[in-house]
């Protein structure tokens, strides 16, 4: 019989103690994710392998992965992928890790594109891994999907994901919407940097020390990139088109004031995540002749849903 430390159960127990000693949150969950990846099985099936011995190559891969987790590296980077709306998205330090609230953003964008006739054009501004762009290309195949990013590294990762998934996406290296033609898009969707510079330094270590700061830091108040995105989207989106973007859970009122007729938008909805926090803003581009002299106050407009 194999020694206990040569079986999965012994390795799992030893690794859990190691991660907990290092103060790594959700150690058991991270280790199960790593084990499932190495075993090519589902998370719920890891337990079925507990008494099995590890082959030498798996043992080496396991110890390497555990060392990276113990150093605080996100498990998605360790295994090199994550799930996004059922798609296997490659992940590494070149781009922000896709999160569940971004799935909700992609689903809203999909619904908008499916409701439009012909071949609508959508721009994913700041595409990162390309998860939104790839999902839209596959789930709304009539649409033309354009994805932009300032980071050449992120665009490289996004292209890899599009190729692996067979998603038809046009990639452009640019800052948000710079250089895109006026009135050329029916929809702009974005998960922009929205964490304030000060809060970036207080993020959990696995985020602060490993994910790209360029994709997180939204300036002193967290609204610098959002404000610029709204201004550029007003130029690029056709009247009656929409802007959809992920926002911080404390930014609803500020975003309500930015997305106003003076800035050529009517805020249609502030959507909540599963925890009841406002994380998604949806606005419609209005004609210039409807521009109001002043934006509505924070207490007016749509409520969160």
TIKELUM-359326 format. One record per atom (N, C-alpha, C): x, y, z; residue in three letters. Coordinates in steps of 0.1 Angstrom, whole numbers, plus 5000, padded with zeros to 4 digits. Layout:
BEGIN
XYZala;...
***
This chain:
BEGIN
500949885000unk;500050005000unk;500950125000unk;500550224992unk;501350354991unk;501350425005unk;502450485008unk;502450565020unk;501450675020unk;500950715031unk;499850815032unk;500250945025unk;501450985026unk;501851115019unk;502051095004unk;501950974999unk;502050954985unk;500650944978unk;499550954987unk;498250944982unk;497651084982unk;496551104975unk;495951234974unk;495451284987unk;494951194996unk;494451245008unk;495551305017unk;496651235017unk;497851285025unk;498351415019unk;498451425006unk;498951545000unk;497951665002unk;496651635001unk;495651745004unk;495751795018unk;495851705028unk;495851745042unk;497151825045unk;498251775040unk;499551855042unk;499551985036unk;498951995024unk;498952125017unk;497952225023unk;496852165028unk;495852255035unk;496552315048unk;497252235055unk;497952285067unk;498952395063unk;499652375052unk;500752465048unk;500052595044unk;498952595036unk;498352725032unk;497752795044unk;497052725053unk;496452785064unk;497552855073unk;498652785074unk;499752845082unk;500252975076unk;500152985062unk;500553105055unk;499453205055unk;498253175061unk;497253275061unk;496453285048unk;496453185040unk;495753185027unk;494353155029unk;493453245025unk;492053225026unk;491553115017unk;490453045022unk;489752945014unk;490752845009unk;491652795017unk;492652705013unk;492152575007unk;491052515014unk;490552395009unk;489952404995unk;489252514993unk;488652544979unk;489752554969unk;490752624972unk;491852644962unk;492552514959unk;492752434969unk;493452304967unk;492552204959unk;491252214961unk;490352124954unk;490352164939unk;490452294937unk;490452344923unk;491752294916unk;492852304923unk;494152264917unk;494052114915unk;493552034924unk;493551884923unk;492651854911unk;491451914910unk;490551884899unk;491151914886unk;491952024885unk;492652054872unk;493651944869unk;494451894879unk;495451794876unk;494851664873unk;493751634879unk;493051504877unk;492051504865unk;491851624859unk;490951644848unk;489551584852unk;489151634864unk;487751594869unk;487051714875unk;485851694878unk;485051804885unk;485451824899unk;485151934905unk;485451964919unk;484851864928unk;483551814925unk;482851724934unk;483451584932unk;484251564922unk;484851424920unk;486251404926unk;486751514932unk;488151504938unk;488151404949unk;487051404957unk;487051304968unk;487151164964unk;486751124952unk;486850994948unk;488250944946unk;489151034945unk;490551004942unk;491451004955unk;490851034967unk;491651054979unk;492550944982unk;492150824980unk;493050704984unk;493950664973unk;493950734961unk;494750684950unk;496150744952unk;497250674948unk;498550724948unk;498750824937unk;499750914938unk;500051014928unk;501150964919unk;500950964906unk;502050934897unk;503151044899unk;504351014896unk;505451114898unk;505251244891unk;504751244879unk;504551374872unk;503451454879unk;502451394883unk;501351464891unk;501851514904unk;502651434911unk;503251474923unk;504051604922unk;504851604911unk;505651724909unk;504851844905unk;503851824897unk;502951934893unk;502151984906unk;501751894914unk;501051924926unk;501852014936unk;503151974938unk;503952044947unk;504352184942unk;504452194928unk;504752324922unk;503552414924unk;502352364922unk;501052444923unk;500852484937unk;501052394947unk;500952424961unk;501852534965unk;503152534960unk;504052634964unk;503652774958unk;503052774947unk;502552904941unk;501352954949unk;500452864953unk;499352904961unk;499852954975unk;500852894981unk;501352934994unk;502053074993unk;502453104981unk;503053234978unk;502053344976unk;500753304976unk;499653394974unk;499153414960unk;499653334951unk;499253354937unk;497753304935unk;496953374928unk;495553324926unk;495553184919unk;494553104923unk;494552974918unk;494252964903unk;493553074898unk;493253074883unk;494553094875unk;495553164881unk;496853184874unk;497653054876unk;497552984887unk;498252864889unk;497852754880unk;496552734877unk;496052634868unk;495952684854unk;496052814852unk;496152874839unk;494852894832unk;493652884839unk;492452904833unk;491352924843unk;490152964838unk;488952974846unk;487752964837unk;486552944844unk;485352924836unk;484653064835unk;484153094824unk;483353214821unk;482253174812unk;481053174818unk;479853144811unk;479953004803unk;480652914810unk;480852784804unk;481952774794unk;482752884792unk;483852884784unk;485152864792unk;486152794787unk;487352784793unk;488252894789unk;488552994798unk;489253114795unk;490653094801unk;491653114792unk;493053114797unk;493353234806unk;494053214817unk;494353324826unk;495853324830unk;496453444830unk;497753454836unk;497953604839unk;499153644843unk;499353774848unk;499153884838unk;498953854826unk;498753954816unk;497454024817unk;496453964824unk;495154034824unk;494453994837unk;493454074840unk;492654054852unk;491853924851unk;491653864862unk;490953734863unk;489453764861unk;488753704852unk;487253724851unk;486553674863unk;485553754867unk;484753734879unk;483253714876unk;482553664886unk;481053634883unk;480253754879unk;480553874885unk;479853994881unk;480054034867unk;481253994861unk;481454024847unk;480653934838unk;480353814843unk;479453724836unk;478053794834unk;477553864844unk;476253934843unk;476354044833unk;477454114833unk;477654214823unk;477654154809unk;478254044806unk;478253984793unk;476853934790unk;476053884799unk;474753844796unk;473853954792unk;473954074799unk;473154184795unk;473554234781unk;474854234778unk;475254274765unk;474754174754unk;474754044757unk;474253944748unk;472753974745unk;471953994755unk;470554024753unk;470354144745unk;471154254746unk;470954374738unk;471254334724unk;472354264721unk;472754234707unk;471754144700unk;471254044708unk;470253954702unk;468954024698unk;468654134705unk;467454214702unk;467554304691unk;468754334686unk;468954424675unk;468954354661unk;468354414651unk;468354354638unk;469654364631unk;469754294620unk;470954294612unk;472154244619unk;473254314616unk;474554284622unk;475054394631unk;474654404643unk;475054504652unk;476554504655unk;477054614659unk;478554624662unk;478654644677unk;479454564684unk;479754584698unk;481254604700unk;481554694709unk;482954714713unk;483154674728unk;484154584730unk;484554554744unk;485754634747unk;485554744754unk;486654834757unk;487454794769unk;488754764767unk;489554714778unk;489354564780unk;489554484770unk;489054344769unk;489754254779unk;491054284783unk;491754194792unk;491954054786unk;491353944793unk;491453814788unk;490653794775unk;489753884772unk;488853864760unk;487653794764unk;487353764776unk;486253684780unk;484953734776unk;484653864777unk;483453924773unk;483353914757unk;484353954751unk;484353964736unk;484153824730unk;484853724736unk;484653584731unk;483253534734unk;482753554746unk;481453514749unk;480353574740unk;480553704737unk;479553774728unk;479653714714unk;480853694709unk;481053644695unk;480453504694unk;480453424704unk;479953294703unk;478453284706unk;477953374715unk;476553364719unk;475653464711unk;476253564705unk;475453654696unk;476153654682unk;476153544675unk;476953534663unk;476653624652unk;475453694652unk;475153794641unk;475953914643unk;476453944655unk;477054074658unk;478554064654unk;479054184650unk;480454204649unk;481054254662unk;482054184667unk;482654214680unk;484054274678unk;484254384684unk;485554454684unk;486054454698unk;487354424700unk;487854424714unk;489154514714unk;489154604724unk;490354694725unk;491054674738unk;492354704738unk;493054714751unk;494354794749unk;494754864759unk;495954944758unk;497254854760unk;497054734767unk;498154644769unk;498354544758unk;499554544752unk;499854454742unk;499854304748unk;500254294760unk;500254164766unk;498854104768unk;497954194773unk;496554154774unk;495954114761unk;496154194751unk;495654164737unk;496154024732unk;497453994735unk;497953864731unk;497253754738unk;496953764751unk;496153664758unk;494753654752unk;494153774750unk;492753774744unk;492753704730unk;493753724722unk;493853664709unk;493953504711unk;494753464721unk;494953324723unk;493553264727unk;492853334735unk;491553274739unk;490553274727unk;490553374719unk;489653374708unk;489953264698unk;491253244696unk;491653134687unk;491252994693unk;491552974706unk;491252854712unk;489752824712unk;488952924713unk;487452904714unk;486752914700unk;487552954690unk;486952974677unk;485953094676unk;486353194684unk;485453314684unk;486053424675unk;485153474666unk;485553574656unk;485453714663unk;486653774666unk;486753904673unk;487853984666unk;487554114663unk;488554204658unk;489254274669unk;490554254670unk;491254314681unk;492054444677unk;491954544685unk;492654674682unk;493354714695unk;494654744693unk;495454804705unk;495154954705unk;494454994715unk;494155134717unk;493755164731unk;493655284736unk;493255314749unk;491755344749unk;490955244755unk;489555254755unk;488955254740unk;488455374736unk;487855384723unk;488555474714unk;489755514717unk;490555614709unk;490755554695unk;490455644685unk;490655604671unk;489555534665unk;488555494672unk;487355424666unk;486555534660unk;485855504648unk;485055604641unk;483855654649unk;483455774647unk;482255834653unk;481055754649unk;480155734658unk;478855664656unk;479055534648unk;479955454653unk;480255324647unk;479855204654unk;479355224667unk;478955104675unk;477555114680unk;476855004680unk;475554994687unk;475654974702unk;476754914706unk;476954884720unk;478354894724unk;478654954735unk;479954954741unk;479854884755unk;480654784757unk;480554714770unk;481954714776unk;482054734789unk;483454744795unk;483454714809unk;484554644814unk;484854634828unk;486054714830unk;485854844832unk;487054934833unk;487654934847unk;488954984848unk;489455004861unk;488655094870unk;488155054881unk;487355144889unk;487655144904unk;488855084908unk;489255084922unk;490055214924unk;489855284935unk;490655404937unk;492055364940unk;492955464937unk;494455434938unk;494755394952unk;494155464962unk;494355424976unk;493855284980unk;492755254975unk;492155124978unk;492955014971unk;493555044960unk;494454934953unk;495454884963unk;496054964971unk;497054924980unk;496454844992unk;495154844993unk;494554775004unk;493754654999unk;493854614987unk;493254494981unk;493854374987unk;493154264987unk;493754134992unk;495054104984unk;496054044991unk;497354024985unk;497353944972unk;496353854971unk;496353774959unk;495953854947unk;495253964950unk;494854054939unk;495954164937unk;496254234948unk;497254344948unk;498554304942unk;499054194946unk;500454154943unk;500554074930unk;499454034924unk;499553944912unk;498753994900unk;497654054902unk;496854094890unk;497354234885unk;497254264872unk;497854384867unk;497154514873unk;497954604878unk;497454724884unk;496754814873unk;497254804861unk;496654884850unk;495154854849unk;494754724851unk;493354684850unk;492554714862unk;493154764873unk;492454784886unk;492354934889unk;493455004887unk;493555144893unk;492755244884unk;491655294890unk;490855394884unk;491055534888unk;492255564893unk;492655694897unk;492255734911unk;492455854916unk;492255894930unk;490855864935unk;489855874927unk;488455854932unk;487855724925unk;488655654917unk;488155534910unk;487255564898unk;487055694895unk;486155734884unk;486855784872unk;488255794872unk;488955864861unk;488755794848unk;488855664848unk;488655584835unk;487155584832unk;486355564841unk;484855564838unk;484455694832unk;484855804837unk;484455934831unk;484955944817unk;486255904815unk;486755914801unk;486055814792unk;485655694797unk;484955604789unk;483555654784unk;482855724794unk;481555774790unk;481755884780unk;482755974781unk;482956074771unk;483256014757unk;484155914757unk;484455854744unk;483255774738unk;482555704747unk;481355634742unk;480355714736unk;480155844741unk;479155934735unk;479555964721unk;480755964717unk;481155984704unk;481055864695unk;481355744700unk;481455624692unk;480055554691unk;479155564701unk;477855494701unk;476855574692unk;476055504684unk;475055564677unk;473855604686unk;473155704683unk;471955744691unk;471055614692unk;470555594704unk;469755474708unk;470655354711unk;471955364709unk;472855254713unk;472955254728unk;473755164733unk;473855154748unk;475355144752unk;475555184764unk;476755164771unk;476455084783unk;477254974785unk;477154894797unk;478454874803unk;478554894816unk;479854884823unk;479754834837unk;480754764841unk;480854724855unk;481354834863unk;480854854876unk;481254964884unk;481554914898unk;482254994907unk;482454954920unk;481154954928unk;481054884939unk;479854874947unk;479554994955unk;480455094955unk;480155224962unk;480055334952unk;479955314939unk;479955414929unk;478655444922unk;477555384927unk;476255404920unk;475855544919unk;475955624929unk;475455764929unk;476355844920unk;477655824921unk;478555904912unk;478355864897unk;478155744894unk;477955704880unk;476555754876unk;475555754885unk;474255814881unk;474455954876unk;475256034882unk;475456174878unk;476256184865unk;477256094863unk;478056094851unk;477156054839unk;476355954840unk;475555904829unk;474255984828unk;474356104823unk;473156194823unk;473056264809unk;471956324806unk;471756384792unk;472856484789unk;473356554798unk;474456654795unk;475656584789unk;475856464793unk;476856374787unk;476356284776unk;475156304771unk;474556234760unk;474156094764unk;473756074777unk;473255944781unk;472055954790unk;471155854789unk;470155844799unk;470455714806unk;470555714819unk;470855594827unk;469555514828unk;469555394823unk;468355304823unk;468255214835unk;469455164839unk;469355074851unk;470655064858unk;470555044871unk;471655004879unk;471354864884unk;472154764880unk;471854624883unk;472754574895unk;472154494903unk;472854434914unk;473354294912unk;474454264919unk;474954124918unk;474154034928unk;474553914930unk;473853814938unk;473853854953unk;474753944956unk;474853984970unk;474054114973unk;473354164962unk;472554284964unk;473354414962unk;474554404957unk;475354524955unk;475254574941unk;475154704939unk;475054764926unk;476454744919unk;476454674908unk;477754644901unk;477654674886unk;476554704880unk;476454724866unk;475554844863unk;476054924854unk;475255044849unk;474955024834unk;473655054831unk;473255044817unk;472655184813unk;473155234802unk;472755374798unk;472455374783unk;471555454778unk;471255464764unk;471755604759unk;472355594747unk;472855714741unk;471755794735unk;471655924739unk;470556014734unk;471056104723unk;470156154715unk;470656254704unk;471156384711unk;472056444704unk;472656564710unk;471656674713unk;470456684705unk;469556784707unk;468756764720unk;468856644726unk;468256624739unk;469156654751unk;470356704748unk;471356734758unk;470756834768unk;470756804781unk;470256894791unk;471256984796unk;470857104801unk;471857204805unk;472657154818unk;472057074826unk;472657024838unk;472256874840unk;473156804846unk;472856664848unk;471856654860unk;470956544860unk;470056524871unk;470856494884unk;470256534895unk;470856504908unk;470956364911unk;471756334921unk;471956194925unk;470756124930unk;469756194935unk;468556144940unk;467456114930unk;467756144917unk;466756124906unk;467256014897unk;466355964889unk;466755864879unk;466355724883unk;466855624876unk;466355484879unk;466955434892unk;466355344898unk;466755284910unk;467455144907unk;468155094916unk;468854974914unk;467954854914unk;468254764905unk;467354644903unk;468254514904unk;
***
